[in-house]
Amino acid sequence: MSFCCSDENKKKLEQRLNRIEGQVRGINKMIADDRDCMEILNQIVSIQSALKGVWKEVVRSHLLGHIAKSLQENKHGEELVDELVEHLDKMK
């Protein structure tokens, strides 16, 4: 199963992930430079929030793409829903 997302949304996700990657490199530099713990923790929270945004967009794309299509075509829709529910349960 491929990633179901418009090219425009895919590009936005790639840009967001590139920013997150830069933030992670920034934390590595902050640690190497012996920066304040609270500054580092604030950056970690920022990255977690950014990743959650990417996660929500991927879930949205999955729901609107694969699951909606499968339910309309009566092909494995329940299996895909169960798979997503299992994934969501891991997010606790």
N, C-alpha and C positions, 0 to 999 in steps of 0.2 A: 504494500500500500504506500503510495507516495504522499508527500506533504501537499495538502490541498489548501492553497492560498493564492490569491492573485499576485501577479508579478509586483504590483505596487506595494502590497502588504509585505511581501517577502523582502523587498528592498528596505522597507522601514524596519523590519525585524533585524535584518543584517546590520543596519546602521546602529540600532539600539544595542545589539550584541557587541559591536565594535567599541561603543562607548563604555560598556560594562567591562570589556577586556582592558581598556585603558585605565579604568578605575581600579581593577585588580592589580595591574602593574604599578599604579600609584600607591596602593597599600604596601606592596612589596618594598617600594622605595621609602615609604614612610617608616617602615620597620627598620630598614637598613640605616636610616638617618636618625634613629632613636627618637622619633616624634612622640608626642603625648598620646597615652593610651586612649583617652576619650576622643581625640581626633581620629584615631584609627578605627575605634568602635563606631563612630558616626559614619565613616566611609563604608564600613561593612554593612550597616543598616541601609545605607543608600543603595548599595549593590543588591542587597536582598530585595528591596522594594522594586528596583529596576528589573530584576529577574522574575519577580512575581508578575510584573506587567507583561513580560514576554510570554510567560507561562499562560496567562489568561488569554492572550491573543492566539496562542497555538490551540488551546482548548476550544476557543470560539471557532476557529477555522475548522477544527475537527468536527465539532457539532454541526456547523453549517454545511460542511462538505461531505465527509464520509458518512456520518451518521444519518443526516437528513436524506441523502441520496439512497442509502441502504434501506431506510424505513419506507421511502416512497416506492422502491422497487421490491420490497418485501424480501430482501436478500441479506441475511446475517445482521440485520439491524439490532436485534436483541443482544447478539454476541458483542457487537461494538459498544453498546450501552453498558453491558456488564463489564467489559474491559475498562471503559472509562471510569465507572464507579469504583472498580478495584484500584485504579490509579489514584482517584480522589481520596480514597481511604488511606493511602500511603502518605498523603499530604498532612496528616494530623501532627 
